[in-house]
Amino acid sequence: MSAAENAKKIVGKPYTTTREAELKALVPGHVIDKLSNNHVRTIKPKTTYVVVDKDETVITVLVGA
């Protein structure tokens, strides 16, 4: 499985420190950047963006190549 496919496993789950550690294991070598759903940023290489809602539930995960 690709890093992007692996990262999708956390979508719909609460974003916790344990979940962040799990994500780091799924996308090794990537920087994890958590965003609330009103932020817009440039996607950087080797960076995984976790978009969360106001309840800290993961909406989507964007994996930069």
N, C-alpha and C positions, 0 to 999 in steps of 0.2 A: 504494500500500500504506500501511496505517496504521503508526504507530510501533510498536505492539504486534506486528504481523505481521513488521515488519522486525527487531525485537529477538529474535524466536524463531530467527533464523538462527544464533545463537551457542550454542543449546542443544545439549549433548552434546559440546562442544568444550572444550579446556583454557582456563581463564581466565588470560590473560596481560595485560601492559600493552598489547600490540598489540591484543588482543581488546577491551580497555577503550576504546581509542581508536576502534576500529571501531564499538563500541556507541554512543559519544558522537556519532559521525557519523550513526548510524541514528535516534537519538532526540534531535535538537537541542534545546537549552534545558533538558534534564533534568539533575538531579543524579544521579550513579551511586552506589549504595550496595550494597556487597558484603556478603552475609550467609552465615554457615555455616548448615547445615540445622537447627540447634537454636535459632535466634533467631526471635523473633516480635516484629513491630513494627507500628505503625499505618501504613497506606499513606498517604503524603503526596502532594499534587498536585505535578506536574512532577518526580517522583522515579521513577527506574527502579531496581528492586531485582534484583540478580543473586544467585541462591541457588546456592552451590557445595558440593560434597561434600568429604570430607577430602583427596581427590587434586586439588582445585582444578578439577574438571570442572563445567561449568555444568549444573545440574539443571533450573532454570526461570528465567524472567525475568518479573517483574511490573512492568507499566508503569502508574504513576499518571496519571490524566487531567490 
